[in-house]
Structures are given as structure tokens and as C-alpha cells.
């Protein structure tokens, strides 16, 4: 005989489900409002985020100088100047060797185009010069017809570059102020909040700060591994500009997906115009293998260990962030997931019962 459902328990289960669903819906609405407000304030929020990430990278030398007796403003100024010099030196490591090899690279590009034309003229394509000229004329006509769209795209690109420069300048100024006044922020924040918030919010903020620092260090370590492995492959294949390409690989590691694609494209292009198609394909294979190792082995392992997140969570966070907000979403997905985990763990600590006190015989009460 089958059991009969209890009407009272069924109603209680439905009421509990309805209450939980309503509370969850309110939480989702509140989260949507917060995201909407952040989106409206993005021109301010994005430089703030970049400034915080730069501060986590430059805070250790600042702390070292302050512990040696330097004034906060002087220590922050020295580290900011040092950071700008390192950034300029990194750009020089990339630009100067490339400029010195520009003539040979140009000759290689011309020779590569000529080889491509000769290959296209032979079997199986059998494309003669007249067909190539006709295709070129057709492409030129299409470009002329699309002049308005191209101009709009160019203006948009200039606006994007200008916005990026403004963001970088604001982030540098914010980094300086964070380095100078950062240690005074949490005590000031605690004085502005009432009750338990005066303790909880600074505690969570401090944990979030440590988590951001761990994220930046782990990302730098992943970029260094990529740069060493890809640079070693380029050196074995005798590709020119090994050092600039390695530096470019390290720097681009801080910009997920697009950075790796850009650095890989540059390396393959230089290998193609300098060493030929075979070496270019080998360089492409090296880059693909290293990027697969980074995305599926190094990055999840290093970031999961440093941020306290499981490797699967890191992979899912990057995938979700990229699908929601593109490059910026991929860049911020892992630190945001780590900060959410920090807040969740703190809430669990505050809401959990204290562990039972041990009895005299060694067992728990």
C-alpha cells in the first residue's frame, strides 16, 4: 500500500519554497540594481579597479621603503616613478629591437608576398596576375564604397584609444594616492560605520585586498612561465627578436584571450617573414601547446592555490566572464569570483556556531 502525502507537511514545504524563492528573487533584484549602478558609473569604476590592481603590484616595495623610515608621500612617489620607468623600459625592450630589425622585416614581408603570388600562380590554384589585379581593383572599389563606415570605425577607434589613455592616467594617480594613504583607509572606514559594520566591513576589505594581491602575483607567474617557454621555443627555432617577443608575451598575459592571441600572431608573423613557412608553423604549434598548458594546467593550478578556488571554478569563471562582458569580463572574472568566495567564507564564519569545547577527558561536549 502506497504512502499518503501529509497535507500539513505539503503546505509547509510549499510555503517554505515560496518564501525562499521570494527572498532569492529579492537578492537577484538587488544584485541587478548594483550591477546597473556600476555600469552607469563605469567611467569611474574601471580606473578605480585598474588602480587597485596596480597598487597590489607596487605595494610590496612601498611597504619596504616605509618600514625603512621614508615618509608615505616620498615612498609612494619613488615607487610610482620606478613603475613608470619599468613600464617605459618594457616598451623600449619591445620597440627598439623591432625598429632595428624593421628593414629586414620589411624585406621579408615583400619576399613573402612575392612567394605567395608565385605559389598562387602555380597548381592547383593557377591564379595569374590579371586575376590578382582584378581582385585588387574589386577590393579597392569596396573600400571606397565603405568609406563612411571606415571613417566611423576610425573615429570609434580613436575614441577608444583616448579613453584608454585617460583611464591609464587616472589609474596612475589613484595608485599613487592608494600607496600614500592606503593604510589609513580601513581605520577611517571603521570610524564611519555603525555597530558591527565597523568591524565586519574593514575585516572583509582587508581579506579582499590580500586576495587581489594574490591574483596579481599568480597572473604574473603565469605570464612568466608563458614567456620563458615560448621564448625558449623561439630561440631553438632561431627566430629573431626573441627577447622582445618574450617580453610581449609576459605583458600580454595580463589581458586574457586577446593578449595571448596578439602576442602569438606577432611571433608567427615574424617567424614567417624571417624564417619561412615551416618555422612559422612550428612557432604556431609551440604557442598553441603553451597556451593550452596555461589555460588548462598552469593558470587553474596556480590561481586556485593562490586564491583558494578550485581549478574548475577558475575555468568556469573565465568562461562566464568572457561570455557576459568580453575581454573585461575575462580579466575580472577570477578576482571577482575570489572576492565573492572571501565574502561568503566570512559570512559563514560569522553565522556558524562555535566549535564545542573539549571536556576534561579529551572528548567534545
C-alpha positions, 0 to 999 in steps of 0.5 A: 500500500502506497504512502499518503502525502501529509497535507500539513507537511505539503503546505509547509514545504510549499510555503517554505519554497515560496518564501525562499524563492521570494527572498532569492528573487529579492537578492537577484533584484538587488544584485541587478540594481548594483550591477546597473549602478556600476555600469552607469558609473563605469567611467569611474569604476574601471580606473578605480579597479585598474588602480587597485590592481596596480597598487597590489603590484607596487605595494610590496616595495612601498611597504619596504621603503616605509618600514625603512623610515621614508615618509608615505608621500616620498615612498609612494612617489619613488615607487610610482616613478620606478613603475613608470620607468619599468613600464617605459623600459618594457616598451623600449625592450619591445620597440627598439629591437623591432625598429632595428630589425624593421628593414629586414622585416620589411624585406621579408614581408615583400619576399613573402608576398612575392612567394605567395603570388608565385605559389598562387600562380602555380597548381592547383590554384593557377591564379595569374596576375590579371586575376590578382589585379582584378581582385585588387581593383574589386577590393579597392572599389569596396573600400571606397564604397565603405568609406563612411563606415571606415571613417566611423570605425576610425573615429570609434577607434580613436575614441577608444584609444583616448579613453584608454589613455585617460583611464591609464592616467587616472589609474596612475594617480589613484595608485599613487594616492592608494600607496600614500594613504592606503593604510589609513583607509580601513581605520577611517572606514571603521570610524564611519560605520555603525555597530558591527559594520565597523568591524565586519566591513574593514575585516572583509576589505582587508581579506579582499585586498590580500586576495587581489594581491594574490591574483596579481602575483599568480597572473604574473607567474603565469605570464612568466612561465608563458614567456620563458617557454615560448621564448625558449621555443623561439630561440631553438627555432632561431627566430629573431627578436626573441627577447622582445617577443618574450617580453610581449608575451609576459605583458600580454598575459595580463589581458586574457584571450586577446593578449595571448592571441596578439602576442602569438600572431606577432611571433608567427608573423615574424617567424614567417617573414624571417624564417619561412613557412615551416618555422612559422608553423612550428612557432604556431604549434609551440604557442598553441601547446603553451597556451593550452598548458596555461589555460588548462594546467598552469593558470587553474593550478596556480590561481586556485592555490593562490586564491583558494578556488578550485581549478574548475571554478577558475575555468568556469569563471573565465568562461562566464566572464568572457561570455557576459562582458568580453575581454573585461569580463575575462580579466575580472572574472577570477578576482571577482569570483575570489572576492565573492568566495572571501565574502561568503567564507566570512559570512559563514564564519560569522553565522556558524556556531562555535566549535564545542569545547573539549571536556576534561577527558579529551572528548567534545561536549 
